[in-house]
Amino acid sequence: MSKTQAVQHQYSHCPYPPLEAGELPGILPPASSWEFAHYYCSHQSTNNRAPLILDAGCGTGFSTLKLARANPQAQIIAVDLSAPSLSLAKERFKQANCSLEQIQFIQADLQALTLNHQFDYIYCTGVLHHLPQPRLALESLRNHLKPQGLAAIMLYNPHARQEIRAIQHILHSLWHDKKDLQEGLMLCRIFFKGLPEAHPFSQLYQKHQAVITQELGEKFAHSDAFLVDTYLQICEQEWDLRTWWNLFAETGWQILRFNDEESWLPAPYLPGLPDYYQQLSWRERCCLIDPLRRDNNYLFFVGQNSQNWQQPTLIFTEDTIPQRSPLIQVSLLADGYLCLENRLGKKLELAPIARQLWEQIEGQDNWKTLIERCIQPSENSPNQLIQALKNCAQQLLQGYFVWNSLN
Ligand SMILES: C[S@@+](CC[C@H](N)C(=O)[O-])C[C@H]1O[C@@H](n2cnc3c(N)ncnc32)[C@H](O)[C@@H]1O
């Protein structure tokens, strides 16, 4: 059995994610919206409300349903290697009362994709690190992207997975027949049951169970599919950011922005060393932060490196220009508070001070002049007010209610 066949075998016997049809949390991740991704990466609103989207490695269609909800007019093609996962994905769509005209499910290997389409947006989360040859997949995905198209990529952060990798190594060494997932599952359950409670791996397992139960339910946390995907995984590349970055560059991609940009800033990790890190390029800075920034996976947006991409910013700096996001709805609550909701389902009630900022945003040269305009004599000191307004600005930016552009 080839490595790709082994991955197919694993996900055909244990489709992932093991979520029952019909379940979808209220808040959609920003990256599931093509309009968001387009604005975030190019700093321009798109006129294309009906993009062609590829969900590359769609699994049981949970990510696909999020894409359908966040992009109601899109045409979506969802590809996976595992036929049982695709069947569950179709069922998920039926139960969610989504039009099946919007979506096409195709069984194919991303490492040798030959679809007769060029996509505006490719969404590929939790997949590339499970491929024996990610390079081939990156090449074929890039060949399926329109020149100005974008892709959102989620990859494991190997620094956050060292203990999981150690557990995988132990279980793999004990496991006789890797095709026999029931044997692997039996070993896994006996292993965790027998470990002393104080052992770090036991603690990690308890932590996973608690977090997954809270986020996705107890059934998910105890499911075969979760145990197989996490502790018995047949193929997991342990690549760090630099390795991925090189691979993307070599296959014609350019990393444009991280989804969680704040966590890639050096200042919180290296407060005494700005003179040193400021001399580094953005790429070198990110690679430096990579082992310091422990928890989150990598989630970033990429485009073809033959294109001319400018670098906008969502991070608050006083000299950037604030602009209301095109993705929001505004409503006035009975108590006079203003409520903003973006199309991804995220809500924010604006306190009076934030409301002032919000109402005066249009036509300002930059955040500094906007904040100065909003400061009025009060009992608070000007410094306290400035800080409060800056906090509001951060909150608006982080919730994607406001965009930022450079002069
Ligand atoms: C961890 S799941 C992620 C599912 C989905 N993207 C999500 O975020 O919920 C990984 C998926 O990648 C699929 N996969 C693995 N190798 C593949 C390949 N070579 N071609 C297509 N799909 C593949 C698996 O079948 C599995 O459904």
The ligand as an SDF file (V2000), in Angstrom:
LIG
                    3D

 27 29  0  0  0  0  0  0  0  0999 V2000
   -8.1680   16.4850    8.7830 C   0  0  0  0  0  0  0  0  0  0  0  0
   -9.2260   16.2980    7.4230 S   0  0  0  0  0  0  0  0  0  0  0  0
   -9.6530   17.9990    7.0830 C   0  0  0  0  0  0  0  0  0  0  0  0
  -11.0360   18.1530    6.5060 C   0  0  0  0  0  0  0  0  0  0  0  0
  -11.4960   19.5810    6.2110 C   0  0  0  0  0  0  0  0  0  0  0  0
  -10.6110   20.2950    5.3360 N   0  0  0  0  0  0  0  0  0  0  0  0
  -11.6850   20.3790    7.4680 C   0  0  0  0  0  0  0  0  0  0  0  0
  -10.9450   21.3440    7.7190 O   0  0  0  0  0  0  0  0  0  0  0  0
  -12.6110   20.0590    8.2380 O   0  0  0  0  0  0  0  0  0  0  0  0
   -8.1130   15.9130    6.1120 C   0  0  0  0  0  0  0  0  0  0  0  0
   -8.8230   15.5110    4.8220 C   0  0  0  0  0  0  0  0  0  0  0  0
   -7.8700   15.5100    3.7320 O   0  0  0  0  0  0  0  0  0  0  0  0
   -8.1990   14.4580    2.8670 C   0  0  0  0  0  0  0  0  0  0  0  0
   -7.0170   14.0690    2.0750 N   0  0  0  0  0  0  0  0  0  0  0  0
   -5.8760   13.5220    2.5150 C   0  0  0  0  0  0  0  0  0  0  0  0
   -5.0490   13.3180    1.4810 N   0  0  0  0  0  0  0  0  0  0  0  0
   -5.6730   13.7550    0.3710 C   0  0  0  0  0  0  0  0  0  0  0  0
   -5.3210   13.8220   -1.0150 C   0  0  0  0  0  0  0  0  0  0  0  0
   -4.1480   13.3820   -1.4360 N   0  0  0  0  0  0  0  0  0  0  0  0
   -6.2170   14.3380   -1.8690 N   0  0  0  0  0  0  0  0  0  0  0  0
   -7.4340   14.7830   -1.4450 C   0  0  0  0  0  0  0  0  0  0  0  0
   -7.8070   14.7510   -0.1520 N   0  0  0  0  0  0  0  0  0  0  0  0
   -6.9350   14.2470    0.7470 C   0  0  0  0  0  0  0  0  0  0  0  0
   -8.6230   13.3460    3.8160 C   0  0  0  0  0  0  0  0  0  0  0  0
   -9.3750   12.3470    3.1590 O   0  0  0  0  0  0  0  0  0  0  0  0
   -9.4090   14.1170    4.8670 C   0  0  0  0  0  0  0  0  0  0  0  0
  -10.7710   14.1500    4.5630 O   0  0  0  0  0  0  0  0  0  0  0  0
  1  2  1  0
  2  3  1  0
  2 10  1  0
  3  4  1  0
  4  5  1  0
  5  6  1  0
  5  7  1  0
  7  8  2  0
  7  9  1  0
 10 11  1  0
 11 12  1  0
 11 26  1  0
 12 13  1  0
 13 14  1  0
 13 24  1  0
 14 15  1  0
 14 23  1  0
 15 16  2  0
 16 17  1  0
 17 18  1  0
 17 23  2  0
 18 19  1  0
 18 20  2  0
 20 21  1  0
 21 22  2  0
 22 23  1  0
 24 25  1  0
 24 26  1  0
 26 27  1  0
M  CHG  2   2   1   9  -1
M  END
$$$$
